[in-house]
């Protein structure tokens, strides 16, 4: 009996060590594959669903970006060659990008929090606490709910005047998209501290609801275990694979028109049912409770540099399509005028990128009646993908602020910022 207990104790220790070991991506490569039709695109996507040696980074508009292990490199080359699909290296060693991303604090990180590196959840939460303590008259805490693993999903409201039209920002729904929470925290700081007249108008004439990290469990997992993790962390009873794609889990045309996967191992697995993921149910409940106060819904994502409006489940455009495109065009034009010359495209999710049912922007538009609802895919277009170097954080944030200033101005011009409640 004693030996049996000793064995179990040793086994538990070994399992803990293994689980704490960070996944490495030495000599993993990311390829851009040009596809000639939707069928070829689906072939490549299925590789990622069927094997842990492949990971889908991007798919749509005639090309797929896929990460491949060194063990399956020749297989991928032969596979694409046999179907005459051109192959181009985008990232030659994924681990080298990850290593370069792990910078240390610098003197630019004022008050122990800045935007020259990426932060784990605990430090983001400390930053929110500091903001709430420093600006108690215009900020308040938002309790969105609790994740599967028991973490609090936190947000912050910035309101200078009662009765302002509302803008909601959902960020880091996909765990590996670190630039999104970095941007959200930077925007919080700008809205509270900027002395620029246009930014002050933006801050003080709108109520801001900002959730820096929605997928808290997945985000922690990317920092502690697997940098490339995308989904939630809730186990699936019918599979050994973990988690669902939270941006396919909203109860809005869930699983329609091949806009998500029923395979639990897929990166776009929609979950066992709509709102199966507690994080998504919680956010939907909160947004529903204040929907009459919201005029704009923005979901921050990376990467691709594109603004995506509803719909993702169908190619049929929404009724206010022209207005949605005019607002997106204003964002794109403003960003491109900056010295960085970042180019954003725009369109509906299904038309400009791919079918995506059960996504935030569709749910907010169709179920919460927020008529300006977008997914914004941030930098870049594939050179770094999800592993955007910290040196680009501030330039990207400056892009985003310029885009939002033009976005909101155009939305106001078109009549979308009228207060919806009394």
Buried (B, 14 or more C-beta within 10 A) or exposed (E): EEEEEEEEEEEEEEEEEEEEEEEEBEBBBBBBBBBEEEEBBBBBBBBBBEBEBBBBBBBBBEBBBBBBBEEBBEBBEEBBEEEEBEBEEBBEBBBBBBEEBEEEEEEEBEEEBBBBBBBBBEBBBEBBEEBBEEBEEBBBEBEBBBBBBEBEBBBBBBBBEEEBBBBBBBBBBBBBBBBBBBBBBBBBBBBBEBEEEBBEEBBBBBBBBBBBBBBBBBBBBBBBEBBBBBBBBBEBEEEEBBBBBBBBBBBBBBBBBBBBBEBBBBBBBBBBEBBBBBBBBBBBEBBEEBBEBBBBBBBBBBBBBBBBBBBBBBEEBBEBBEBBBBBBBBBBBBBBEBEBEBEBBBBBBBBBBBBBBBBBBBBBBBBBEBBBBBBBBBBBBBBBBBBBBBEBBBBBBBBBBBBBBBBBBBBBEBEBBEEBEE
